[in-house]
Amino acid sequence: MNNYLESLNGKTALVTGASSGIGKEVTLFLASAGVKVLAVARRENRLKDLADHFPEEISFLAGDINSSEFIIELEKIDAFNVDILINNAGLALGKNLFKDSNDEENDLVLNTNISSAFKVAKRVLQKMSHKKSGDIVNICSIASHEVYRGGVVYTASKHAFRAMSKALREETYGENIRVISISPGLVKTEFSKVRYQGDLEKAKSTYEGYTPLAAQDVAFQVLQSLQCPRHVNIDEVIILATDQAGASRVKRN
Ligand SMILES: NC(=O)c1ccc[n+]([C@@H]2O[C@H](COP(=O)([O-])OP(=O)(O)OC[C@H]3O[C@@H](n4cnc5c(N)ncnc54)[C@H](OP(=O)(O)O)[C@@H]3O)[C@@H](O)[C@H]2O)c1
C-alpha cells in the first residue's frame, strides 16, 4: 500500500480559507506529509497559530481573496506557482427565501465562491500549464449536486464551482494536470456560525442529534486523492455523514 501511494514530500501548495475548518485541516495534513504550504485567509492570528504547528512547512499571507489588491500581492510573491491548489475559501449567508435575500450578502457569496475561486484557479492553472504538471482540488459541496429551500444563492454558487471543475477537466486532460472535486455534506466547522451570522444557537443546532463529518474527514479524502498515482484522477468525491443521505436528509435522534 505504501508503495502504491505517491509521496507529496517537497511539493508546494496554496490553500485558500486555511484559517479554520476544512482548509485548516487540509493544511495540517499536507504539512505533515512534507508539503510546503502557503496558507491564505483574512484572519492573520489564526494563520499564525496554524503555522506554529509546522513552522518549516507552513507560511501564510493574510488577506481578502475578494480584493484585487490581495490577488496582486499573491502574484508578487509567486503564490500561484504551486504543485497543488486547494481552492477552499467559501461561505453561505443566511437561509432566507430568495425573495427576502439581501443583495450585498448574495454578492459576497457569489464573489467568494465563484469569482474569486475562479481567479485563483486561473492563475494557478497558467503556471501548471506551463510546467505541464499540477493538481487543483476544488472544495465543492453536496450543494453542488442538489438544491434546497433557502439555498438559492449558495447552491447556485456551488453548482457553478462544480461545473467549472468538470469543464476544466475537459481543458486539462492529457496535460498531467489533475482536477479533483470534493463534495462534502454537513461538516462541523465555523461554516454555520458564519451562515447564521453569529447566532450560535442556530449554528449549533445544525450539528445536533447526529454525528456530522469533521473537517479531518474531508481533509483525509483530499490527501488520499492527491496521493493516488499520477495516472489516477479522482474526478469527484461525495462524502456524507453516515446519518446524512442528501442535502436535506439527515437522521437526527
Ligand atoms: N461545513 C460544511 O458543512 C461544508 C459542506 C460542504 C462544503 N463546504 C465548503 O467547504 C469550504 C470551507 O468551509 P468550512 O466548512 O471549512 O467553513 P469555515 O470554517 O467557515 O472556513 C471557511 C474559510 O474560508 C475563509 N474565507 C472566507 N471568506 C474569505 C475571503 N473573502 N478571503 C479569504 N478567505 C476567506 C475563512 O477565513 P477568514 O474568515 O479568516 O477569511 C475560513 O478559513 C467552503 O467552500 C464551503 O462552501 C462546507
The ligand as an SDF file (V2000), in Angstrom:
LIG
                    3D

 48 52  0  0  0  0  0  0  0  0999 V2000
  -19.0560   22.9530    6.5810 N   0  0  0  0  0  0  0  0  0  0  0  0
  -19.8370   22.3780    5.6980 C   0  0  0  0  0  0  0  0  0  0  0  0
  -20.8820   21.7970    6.0620 O   0  0  0  0  0  0  0  0  0  0  0  0
  -19.4700   22.3890    4.2380 C   0  0  0  0  0  0  0  0  0  0  0  0
  -20.0910   21.4560    3.3990 C   0  0  0  0  0  0  0  0  0  0  0  0
  -19.7670   21.4300    2.0610 C   0  0  0  0  0  0  0  0  0  0  0  0
  -18.8490   22.3160    1.5460 C   0  0  0  0  0  0  0  0  0  0  0  0
  -18.2620   23.2170    2.3580 N   0  0  0  0  0  0  0  0  0  0  0  0
  -17.3070   24.1470    1.7410 C   0  0  0  0  0  0  0  0  0  0  0  0
  -16.0560   23.9990    2.3680 O   0  0  0  0  0  0  0  0  0  0  0  0
  -15.3150   25.2040    2.2540 C   0  0  0  0  0  0  0  0  0  0  0  0
  -14.7050   25.5230    3.6070 C   0  0  0  0  0  0  0  0  0  0  0  0
  -15.7410   25.7340    4.5380 O   0  0  0  0  0  0  0  0  0  0  0  0
  -15.6450   25.3030    6.0730 P   0  0  0  0  0  0  0  0  0  0  0  0
  -16.7630   24.3870    6.3450 O   0  0  0  0  0  0  0  0  0  0  0  0
  -14.2810   24.8770    6.4170 O   0  0  0  0  0  0  0  0  0  0  0  0
  -16.0410   26.6910    6.7610 O   0  0  0  0  0  0  0  0  0  0  0  0
  -15.2010   27.7030    7.6710 P   0  0  0  0  0  0  0  0  0  0  0  0
  -14.6950   27.0030    8.8840 O   0  0  0  0  0  0  0  0  0  0  0  0
  -16.0970   28.8840    7.8710 O   0  0  0  0  0  0  0  0  0  0  0  0
  -13.9710   28.0910    6.7510 O   0  0  0  0  0  0  0  0  0  0  0  0
  -14.0830   28.9920    5.6800 C   0  0  0  0  0  0  0  0  0  0  0  0
  -12.7100   29.5290    5.3460 C   0  0  0  0  0  0  0  0  0  0  0  0
  -12.8090   30.4110    4.2300 O   0  0  0  0  0  0  0  0  0  0  0  0
  -12.1200   31.6170    4.5470 C   0  0  0  0  0  0  0  0  0  0  0  0
  -12.6870   32.7320    3.8170 N   0  0  0  0  0  0  0  0  0  0  0  0
  -13.9920   33.0880    3.7070 C   0  0  0  0  0  0  0  0  0  0  0  0
  -14.1080   34.2210    3.0030 N   0  0  0  0  0  0  0  0  0  0  0  0
  -12.8420   34.5890    2.6500 C   0  0  0  0  0  0  0  0  0  0  0  0
  -12.3140   35.6880    1.9350 C   0  0  0  0  0  0  0  0  0  0  0  0
  -13.0930   36.6430    1.4250 N   0  0  0  0  0  0  0  0  0  0  0  0
  -10.9660   35.7730    1.7770 N   0  0  0  0  0  0  0  0  0  0  0  0
  -10.1610   34.8090    2.2970 C   0  0  0  0  0  0  0  0  0  0  0  0
  -10.6080   33.7530    2.9860 N   0  0  0  0  0  0  0  0  0  0  0  0
  -11.9360   33.6550    3.1600 C   0  0  0  0  0  0  0  0  0  0  0  0
  -12.2820   31.7650    6.0620 C   0  0  0  0  0  0  0  0  0  0  0  0
  -11.2140   32.5390    6.6160 O   0  0  0  0  0  0  0  0  0  0  0  0
  -11.2890   34.0250    7.1700 P   0  0  0  0  0  0  0  0  0  0  0  0
  -12.6620   34.2220    7.7620 O   0  0  0  0  0  0  0  0  0  0  0  0
  -10.1910   34.0760    8.1720 O   0  0  0  0  0  0  0  0  0  0  0  0
  -11.0370   34.8690    5.9800 O   0  0  0  0  0  0  0  0  0  0  0  0
  -12.1090   30.3170    6.5040 C   0  0  0  0  0  0  0  0  0  0  0  0
  -10.7480   29.9860    6.6110 O   0  0  0  0  0  0  0  0  0  0  0  0
  -16.2850   26.2610    1.7200 C   0  0  0  0  0  0  0  0  0  0  0  0
  -16.0450   26.4660    0.3530 O   0  0  0  0  0  0  0  0  0  0  0  0
  -17.6600   25.6130    1.9160 C   0  0  0  0  0  0  0  0  0  0  0  0
  -18.5830   26.0470    0.9480 O   0  0  0  0  0  0  0  0  0  0  0  0
  -18.5290   23.2790    3.6950 C   0  0  0  0  0  0  0  0  0  0  0  0
  1  2  1  0
  2  3  2  0
  2  4  1  0
  4  5  1  0
  4 48  2  0
  5  6  2  0
  6  7  1  0
  7  8  2  0
  8  9  1  0
  8 48  1  0
  9 10  1  0
  9 46  1  0
 10 11  1  0
 11 12  1  0
 11 44  1  0
 12 13  1  0
 13 14  1  0
 14 15  2  0
 14 16  1  0
 14 17  1  0
 17 18  1  0
 18 19  2  0
 18 20  1  0
 18 21  1  0
 21 22  1  0
 22 23  1  0
 23 24  1  0
 23 42  1  0
 24 25  1  0
 25 26  1  0
 25 36  1  0
 26 27  1  0
 26 35  1  0
 27 28  2  0
 28 29  1  0
 29 30  1  0
 29 35  2  0
 30 31  1  0
 30 32  2  0
 32 33  1  0
 33 34  2  0
 34 35  1  0
 36 37  1  0
 36 42  1  0
 37 38  1  0
 38 39  2  0
 38 40  1  0
 38 41  1  0
 42 43  1  0
 44 45  1  0
 44 46  1  0
 46 47  1  0
M  CHG  2   8   1  16  -1
M  END
$$$$
